[in-house]
Amino acid sequence: MTRPDPQAPRADADPRDPARLRLSGDWTLEHADAIADALRESGDGVRRVDARDVRRLDSLGVLQLLRYATRRDLADDALEFHGDHVALVQAIDDVRDERPKCKREYGVRAALERLGRAMHDNGREIVALVSFLGETLVKLLRLLRDPGRLRLTATVHHMEQVGLDAVPLVALLSFLIGAVIAFLGSNILADFGASIYVVELVSIAFLREFAVLLTSVILAGRTASAFTAQIGSMVNREEVDAIRTLGLDPIDLLVIPRVLALVTMLPLLTFIAMMAGLLGGMFVGATSLDIPSQAYYNRMQETMELRHFLVGMSKAPIFALVIALIGCLEGLQVTGTAQSVGERTTSSVVQAISLVIVFDAIAAIWFMHMGW
């Protein structure tokens, strides 16, 4: 007569409580078939599972028990494990996902569902951004009462990063865009014998729109992503939690210096972009349109109005605030993984560029209706 293996997994009803299932033996991969048989033969009235007498337990045994609890709709605390097995059970419970991957559905209903989810997510992002704006403005106003909270060294450091380091790129791209606009405008205006009006075309376009928009888009891709990556890495390394533990405010230390630096430097970069764009148009006029530099400058001085310059410069601080807030907010929303840093960095660039273009379009329409 063959004796039963004492290490084989067993699942017996408790004589004192039929609703309790007592487990024993080794619940490991070696006994996978026996584990499945033992759980299949358990009664229907089981409400609790006592696994404290299990000798050995591995990931297969844990998954089998967790799936058994799910099939029987057992409560979260219905499974009892030996103290040595609790850490393993918690680790496996955190990473398991029994839901099969859903196939992408097509059709009107699925499209409306995806649209609704996207609108809901975008709405949450807008609410979070507005809330973050309010918190940042309140703490900026607090600096007036307590100037000692301002991190001047950090602010100057970020001014160098977002401002001085970006001057060559902004100047070069603005010069080239100014030259391109002059080329395209001259081709059209030459058909009407009005090539001289390329001066007004380049000047008005750059003073009102292109300089501030091009600079903001460059900084949205260059600076917003940097802010998100920097703060997100600090979140991953738990440095932000350490700042809070020390009784300091992450907004004062991380956000306000970046906001002040960008709000200060973006108008200056916009002015540089304006000058570079005008020089690009003047260069094309002198080399390709037979408009001498002195004549080009005199024409620009006679026809340009100060309001065009003021319209362009008035948008720069608003765009800077939007870019800085989005970059910092997305960094603080990193969830602790490298993948999250990448996703949030991409999101910050997309959101910043999108909002800058939207706000620029709204401002252009408003200034047009106001006659400015």
Buried (B, 14 or more C-beta within 10 A) or exposed (E): EEEEEEBBBBBEBEEEEEEBBBBBBBBBEBBBEBBEEBBEEBEEEBBBBBBEEBEBBBBBBBBBBBEBBEEBEBEEEBBBBEEEBEEBBEEBEEEBEEEEEEEEEEEEEEEEEEEEEEEEEEEEBEEBBEEBBEBBEEBBEBBEEEEEBBBEEBBBBBBEBBBEEBBEBBBEBBBEBBBBBBBEBBEEBEEEEEBBBBBBBBBBBBBBBBBBBBBBBBBBBBBBBBBBBBBBBBBBEEBBEEBEEEEEBBBBBBBBBBBBBBBBBBBBBBBBBBBBBBBBBBBBBBEEBEBEEEBBBEBBEEEBEEEBBEBBBBBBBBBBBBBBBBBBBBBBBBEEEEEBBBBBBEBBBBBBBEBBBEBBEEBBEEBEEEEE
